[in-house]
Amino acid sequence: MLKDLLGDTLQGMLEGEMEDELGYSKYDYSNKDTDNSRNGYSKKNVVSSMGEISLDIPRDRKGEFEPQIVKKNQTDISNIEDQVLSMYAKV
């Protein structure tokens, strides 16, 4: 259960990063003020203390998007999982 919660939270954070990078939300082309756009996802498996988590990393057409939550080539997220789960504990 916590593994799924962590995966869903990280996925949402990655989507938020992409939205911030492009400056418009998914399917909201009326606010699009860039020639860059979403270009699907790439799969990434990361390891936490709860086991392996599969993430869909958003991509952009120009290849400029570099996620900060789960950085490129990062496979171990045990250093951030406590921070993410503590956010839920405060709610």
C-alpha positions as CSV (number, residue, x, y, z in Angstrom):
1,M,0.0,0.0,0.0
2,L,2.7,2.5,0.9
3,K,4.7,1.5,-2.2
4,D,1.7,2.3,-4.4
5,L,1.2,5.6,-2.5
6,L,4.8,6.5,-3.1
7,G,4.7,5.6,-6.7
8,D,1.5,7.6,-7.3
9,T,2.9,10.6,-5.5
10,L,6.2,10.5,-7.5
11,Q,4.2,10.2,-10.7
12,G,2.1,13.2,-9.9
13,M,5.2,15.2,-9.0
14,L,6.8,14.3,-12.3
15,E,3.7,15.5,-14.1
16,G,3.8,18.7,-12.2
17,E,7.4,19.2,-13.1
18,M,6.6,18.8,-16.8
19,E,3.7,21.2,-16.5
20,D,6.0,23.8,-14.9
21,E,8.7,23.2,-17.6
22,L,6.3,23.7,-20.5
23,G,4.1,26.4,-18.9
24,Y,0.8,24.8,-19.6
25,S,-1.2,21.8,-18.3
26,K,-1.9,18.7,-20.3
27,Y,-4.6,19.2,-23.0
28,D,-4.7,23.0,-22.2
29,Y,-3.4,24.2,-25.6
30,S,-5.1,27.6,-25.2
31,N,-2.4,28.6,-22.7
32,K,0.5,27.1,-24.8
33,D,3.2,29.8,-25.2
34,T,6.0,27.6,-26.4
35,D,6.9,25.5,-29.4
36,N,7.9,22.6,-27.2
37,S,5.3,20.0,-26.2
38,R,4.8,16.7,-24.5
39,N,6.1,13.6,-26.3
40,G,4.9,10.6,-24.3
41,Y,6.8,8.8,-21.5
42,S,9.7,6.6,-20.9
43,K,9.6,3.7,-18.4
44,K,12.0,3.8,-15.4
45,N,12.3,1.4,-12.5
46,V,13.5,2.8,-9.2
47,V,14.4,1.0,-6.0
48,S,13.0,2.1,-2.6
49,S,13.1,0.4,0.8
50,M,9.6,-1.0,-0.1
51,G,10.8,-2.6,-3.3
52,E,10.9,-1.7,-7.0
53,I,8.6,1.0,-8.3
54,S,7.9,1.5,-12.0
55,L,7.5,5.2,-13.1
56,D,6.5,6.8,-16.4
57,I,8.9,9.7,-16.9
58,P,7.4,12.4,-19.1
59,R,9.3,13.5,-22.2
60,D,9.2,16.6,-24.3
61,R,9.8,17.0,-28.0
62,K,13.0,19.0,-27.7
63,G,14.5,16.7,-25.1
64,E,15.0,19.6,-22.7
65,F,13.0,18.3,-19.7
66,E,15.2,17.0,-16.9
67,P,13.2,15.9,-13.9
68,Q,14.5,17.0,-10.5
69,I,12.5,14.6,-8.3
70,V,14.0,11.5,-9.9
71,K,17.0,12.6,-11.8
72,K,18.3,11.0,-15.0
73,N,20.3,7.8,-14.2
74,Q,19.0,7.8,-10.6
75,T,17.8,4.3,-9.7
76,D,17.7,4.5,-5.9
77,I,15.1,6.8,-4.3
78,S,15.4,5.7,-0.7
79,N,16.9,9.1,0.2
80,I,13.6,10.9,-0.8
81,E,11.0,8.4,0.1
82,D,10.9,9.4,3.8
83,Q,10.4,13.0,2.8
84,V,7.5,12.2,0.4
85,L,5.8,9.9,2.9
86,S,6.2,12.5,5.7
87,M,4.2,15.0,3.6
88,Y,1.2,12.7,3.8
89,A,1.7,12.2,7.5
90,K,1.3,16.0,8.0
91,V,-2.0,16.1,6.1
